[in-house]
Amino acid sequence: MLWQVGVQTVLPPGYLCCGYPQRGSGDYDKAEKIITDNRVLFHRMANTLNYLDIKTVVVSCGTCYDQLQGYEFEKIFPGCRIVDIHEFLLEKGVKLEGVTGTRYMYHDPCHSPMKQQDPLKTVNSLIATADAQKIEKNDRCCGESGTLAITRPDVSTQVRFRKEIEMTKAADKLRADGFKGEVKILTSCPSCLQGLSRFNEDANTEADYIVVEIARHLLGEDWLPEYVARANDGGIERVLV
């Protein structure tokens, strides 16, 4: 979507973890090492690419957002800000309108990346169905919570039971007028997406990421392979840092 709206995007080399999972599990030494290594790499990027004058760090995860706020990006890329991908696309005028055959509800992550206004307002500004169904918030934690589902499945399972009740209730409400189409629950957190996907069969819903749903409708079902093909066909400049 950044490519689609004409934004020049720089990706750090390799896969970088922000360090939050390590900090959250109490491994502070490991977290600090990750943070320091990442900040050194970002400084090298800033020096090598100083001609780009980077002003925005775009994230797609609220947990990463919280962690990256401690990176002091404004000292690395002077005058820059951190912003969620959905709020950034809204600024660029991206909107998905006239959707048919699908109705939505929204799961707001415990660590919401949307900070500029009520996340639900942003979601409803980005997506509008043809039957003017307002997207409503679906309450309760999904139970995934990063590493919680792995470290404490007993607690996570109980949380999920309660979430399933809310999702089933909301899905039934969306179908109350006889609607036979698909009901999707959208979110803005990769961990929540994983957690919400567990309910697909039991709640008769489908979980998806907001920006992915937008890309699918605006760019077509093959948006991902088509983008990868265009990017690989001279769309990527590799810079040694």
C-alpha positions as CSV (number, residue, x, y, z in Angstrom):
1,M,0.0,0.0,0.0
2,L,2.9,2.4,0.6
3,W,4.1,1.6,-2.9
4,Q,0.6,2.2,-4.2
5,V,0.4,5.7,-2.7
6,G,3.8,6.6,-4.0
7,V,5.8,6.6,-0.8
8,Q,9.5,5.9,-1.0
9,T,10.1,3.2,1.7
10,V,13.3,2.1,3.3
11,L,13.4,-1.3,5.0
12,P,16.2,-2.1,7.5
13,P,18.4,-5.0,6.4
14,G,17.3,-8.4,7.6
15,Y,14.6,-9.2,10.2
16,L,14.7,-7.0,13.3
17,C,12.9,-7.8,16.6
18,C,12.2,-4.6,18.5
19,G,13.0,-6.3,21.9
20,Y,9.6,-6.1,23.5
21,P,9.1,-9.9,23.9
22,Q,12.4,-10.2,25.7
23,R,11.6,-7.3,28.0
24,G,8.1,-8.6,28.6
25,S,9.4,-12.0,29.7
26,G,12.0,-10.4,32.0
27,D,15.1,-11.0,30.0
28,Y,16.2,-7.3,30.3
29,D,19.8,-7.9,29.3
30,K,18.8,-9.5,26.0
31,A,16.3,-6.7,25.4
32,E,18.9,-4.0,26.0
33,K,21.3,-5.7,23.6
34,I,18.6,-5.9,20.9
35,I,17.7,-2.2,21.4
36,T,21.3,-1.1,21.3
37,D,22.1,-3.1,18.2
38,N,19.0,-1.8,16.4
39,R,19.7,1.8,17.3
40,V,23.3,1.5,16.0
41,L,21.9,0.0,12.7
42,F,19.3,2.9,12.4
43,H,22.1,5.4,13.0
44,R,24.1,3.8,10.1
45,M,21.0,4.0,7.9
46,A,20.5,7.6,8.8
47,N,24.1,8.5,7.9
48,T,24.1,6.5,4.7
49,L,20.7,7.7,3.6
50,N,20.9,11.3,4.9
51,Y,19.9,12.6,1.4
52,L,16.5,11.0,1.9
53,D,15.6,13.1,4.9
54,I,13.5,10.4,6.6
55,K,10.6,11.9,8.5
56,T,8.3,9.0,9.3
57,V,8.7,5.6,10.9
58,V,5.7,3.5,9.9
59,V,4.7,0.5,12.1
60,S,2.0,-2.1,11.9
61,C,2.0,-3.3,15.5
62,G,1.1,-1.5,18.7
63,T,3.5,-3.5,20.8
64,C,6.4,-2.5,18.5
65,Y,5.1,1.1,18.6
66,D,5.4,1.2,22.4
67,Q,8.9,-0.3,22.3
68,L,10.1,1.9,19.5
69,Q,9.1,5.1,21.3
70,G,12.1,4.4,23.6
71,Y,14.5,4.3,20.6
72,E,14.5,8.1,20.4
73,F,14.1,8.1,16.7
74,E,13.9,11.9,16.7
75,K,17.6,11.9,17.6
76,I,18.4,9.4,14.8
77,F,16.2,10.9,12.1
78,P,15.8,14.6,13.1
79,G,12.1,15.7,13.2
80,C,10.7,12.3,12.5
81,R,7.6,10.7,14.0
82,I,6.2,7.1,14.6
83,V,2.8,6.4,13.0
84,D,0.6,3.4,12.5
85,I,0.2,2.2,8.8
86,H,-3.6,2.7,9.0
87,E,-3.4,6.3,10.2
88,F,-0.7,7.0,7.6
89,L,-2.8,5.6,4.8
90,L,-5.8,7.7,6.0
91,E,-3.6,10.8,5.8
92,K,-2.8,9.8,2.2
93,G,-6.5,9.7,1.4
94,V,-6.8,5.9,1.1
95,K,-10.4,4.7,1.5
96,L,-12.2,1.5,0.8
97,E,-15.8,2.3,-0.1
98,G,-18.9,0.4,-1.3
99,V,-17.9,-3.0,-0.1
100,T,-20.6,-5.6,-0.8
101,G,-21.1,-9.1,0.5
102,T,-19.1,-8.5,3.7
103,R,-19.8,-6.9,7.0
104,Y,-17.2,-6.0,9.6
105,M,-16.5,-5.7,13.3
106,Y,-13.3,-4.4,14.8
107,H,-11.0,-5.8,17.5
108,D,-8.9,-3.1,19.2
109,P,-5.6,-4.6,20.4
110,C,-4.6,-4.3,24.0
111,H,-1.6,-2.4,22.6
112,S,-3.3,-0.3,20.0
113,P,-1.0,1.3,17.5
114,M,-3.5,4.0,16.5
115,K,-2.8,7.1,18.6
116,Q,-4.1,10.1,16.7
117,Q,-7.8,9.5,17.4
118,D,-10.3,6.9,18.5
119,P,-9.2,3.8,16.5
120,L,-12.8,3.0,15.7
121,K,-13.2,6.4,14.0
122,T,-10.1,5.6,11.9
123,V,-11.4,2.2,10.9
124,N,-14.8,3.6,9.9
125,S,-13.0,6.4,7.9
126,L,-11.0,3.8,6.0
127,I,-13.7,1.2,5.3
128,A,-17.4,1.7,4.3
129,T,-19.8,-1.0,3.2
130,A,-22.4,-0.4,0.5
131,D,-25.2,-0.9,3.0
132,A,-23.7,1.7,5.3
133,Q,-23.2,-0.7,8.2
134,K,-21.1,1.1,10.8
135,I,-18.2,-1.0,12.0
136,E,-18.5,-1.6,15.8
137,K,-15.9,-2.5,18.3
138,N,-15.8,-6.1,19.6
139,D,-14.9,-6.2,23.3
140,R,-12.5,-8.4,25.2
141,C,-8.9,-9.5,24.8
142,C,-8.3,-12.2,22.2
143,G,-6.1,-14.2,24.6
144,E,-3.1,-14.4,22.3
145,S,-1.2,-11.5,24.0
146,G,2.2,-12.1,22.3
147,T,3.7,-15.0,24.3
148,L,0.9,-15.5,26.8
149,A,-0.8,-18.3,24.7
150,I,2.5,-20.2,24.7
151,T,3.6,-19.6,28.3
152,R,0.2,-19.7,30.0
153,P,-2.2,-21.6,27.8
154,D,-4.5,-22.3,30.8
155,V,-5.0,-18.6,31.3
156,S,-5.1,-17.8,27.6
157,T,-7.8,-20.5,27.0
158,Q,-10.1,-19.0,29.6
159,V,-9.7,-15.5,28.0
160,R,-10.4,-17.0,24.6
161,F,-13.6,-18.6,25.8
162,R,-14.9,-15.2,26.9
163,K,-13.8,-13.6,23.6
164,E,-15.6,-16.2,21.6
165,I,-18.9,-15.3,23.3
166,E,-18.5,-11.7,22.3
167,M,-17.6,-12.5,18.7
168,T,-20.5,-14.9,18.3
169,K,-22.9,-12.4,19.7
170,A,-21.6,-9.6,17.4
171,A,-21.7,-11.9,14.4
172,D,-25.3,-12.9,15.1
173,K,-26.2,-9.2,15.4
174,L,-24.7,-8.5,12.0
175,R,-26.7,-11.3,10.5
176,A,-30.0,-10.5,12.4
177,D,-31.5,-8.8,9.3
178,G,-31.0,-11.9,7.2
179,F,-27.6,-11.0,5.9
180,K,-26.0,-14.1,4.3
181,G,-22.6,-12.7,3.4
182,E,-19.2,-13.0,5.1
183,V,-18.6,-11.5,8.6
184,K,-15.0,-10.4,9.2
185,I,-13.3,-9.3,12.3
186,L,-10.6,-6.8,11.5
187,T,-7.6,-5.8,13.7
188,S,-4.4,-3.9,13.6
189,C,-2.1,-6.2,15.5
190,P,-0.3,-9.3,14.1
191,S,-0.5,-11.2,17.4
192,C,-4.3,-10.5,17.7
193,L,-4.7,-11.6,14.1
194,Q,-3.2,-14.9,15.0
195,G,-5.4,-15.2,18.1
196,L,-8.6,-14.1,16.3
197,S,-8.0,-16.6,13.5
198,R,-8.5,-19.4,16.1
199,F,-12.2,-18.4,16.2
200,N,-12.9,-18.7,12.5
201,E,-14.9,-21.9,12.7
202,D,-16.5,-21.6,16.1
203,A,-17.7,-18.0,15.7
204,N,-18.3,-18.4,11.9
205,T,-16.2,-15.3,11.2
206,E,-12.9,-14.6,9.4
207,A,-10.1,-12.6,10.9
208,D,-8.0,-10.2,8.8
209,Y,-5.6,-7.3,9.0
210,I,-7.2,-3.9,8.1
211,V,-4.6,-2.9,5.6
212,V,-4.6,-6.4,4.0
213,E,-8.4,-6.2,3.5
214,I,-8.0,-2.8,1.9
215,A,-5.2,-4.1,-0.4
216,R,-7.3,-7.1,-1.4
217,H,-10.3,-4.9,-2.5
218,L,-8.3,-2.0,-4.1
219,L,-5.6,-4.1,-5.8
220,G,-7.2,-7.5,-6.3
221,E,-6.8,-10.9,-4.8
222,D,-3.3,-11.3,-6.3
223,W,-2.1,-8.1,-4.8
224,L,0.9,-9.7,-3.0
225,P,2.5,-11.8,-5.8
226,E,1.9,-8.9,-8.3
227,Y,3.6,-6.4,-5.9
228,V,6.5,-8.8,-5.3
229,A,6.9,-9.2,-9.1
230,R,6.9,-5.4,-9.7
231,A,9.3,-4.8,-6.8
232,N,11.8,-7.5,-8.0
233,D,11.6,-6.1,-11.5
234,G,13.8,-3.1,-10.8
235,G,11.7,-1.7,-8.0
236,I,14.2,-2.2,-5.2
237,E,17.5,-0.4,-4.7
238,R,19.9,-2.2,-2.3
239,V,22.1,0.1,-0.3
240,L,25.1,-1.1,1.7
241,V,25.1,0.2,5.3
